[in-house]
Amino acid sequence: MPLASAHLLFWIGSLFWLRNRGEIETAAIGAALIWLGTLALWGLTVALWSLRGRFTRDRFLRWLPGIWFPTMAVNITLAGLFLSPALRAALSSVATLVPAEMFVLLQAARVLAIGTVIKALRGEIPRLLGLGVGGADTLYGVSALVMFASGAAISLGPEGLAAWNAVGAAILMSIPLLWQLTLPGSMQKLTGPPNGEPLFVFPLVMAPGLLATMFIIANVTHIVGLTLL
């Protein structure tokens, strides 16, 4: 998938760019690769379970998956940061040493969220998510493209970039609650059609299951790096 490739290219490319400059330890690279491998394994699990229809079973939907399912990649990352000083060192190095333009360019991939806008207009997914979150996400990706092309990533300064990253994270952090409001269960407020169940179908499930969270992680990593400058 294009978005998964963008994230792998950014993180792995950043790690080995830092290694070539002698600014990161081998142990930190190893820890980061294990982290990325764990996230990839989670992504593969999500894809396989979706293809087998596990996410649309009643007993699964009763557990309010819209709330916790999109946070799994964050939970994996937080666990890794808590347990591994080497991973903390790796992400700290990426946060503070990788040029801001590269973080901005990664966020530009969010223009591909236009696909969710189109699906919402076709009535395939709830408009609350497709037009609300997907539309805002697409515009955020456009802003990243403009910033990268114009050099505004530098002229904004650390405070402006941190605020821009906070907006990007906030857009995607709205997914859990809004998604749950469209899913069958005690919190459902918007019944559709369509409801939020189509977002559990592959390949759409990869967006809330992994990719959106990876953009949030990149946003937060960049904010941390900007505050440490």
QUIQUIHU-V464782 format. One line per field, one symbol per residue. phi: phi as a letter, one per 20 degrees, with the letter a starting at -180 (. if undefined). A space follows every 10 residues. Layout:
# QUIQUIHU-V464782
phi->???
This chain:
# QUIQUIHU-V464782
phi->.gffffffff fffffeffff emdbegffff ffffgfffff fffffgffff femffdfgff ffelfgfdgf efffffffff ffecgfffff fffffedfgg ffffffffff fffgffffff fenecgfgef efffffffff fffffffffe nfgeffngff ffffffffff gffffgffff fdegqfefdd emfeeefgfe efegfffffb ffffffgfgf gffgfffef
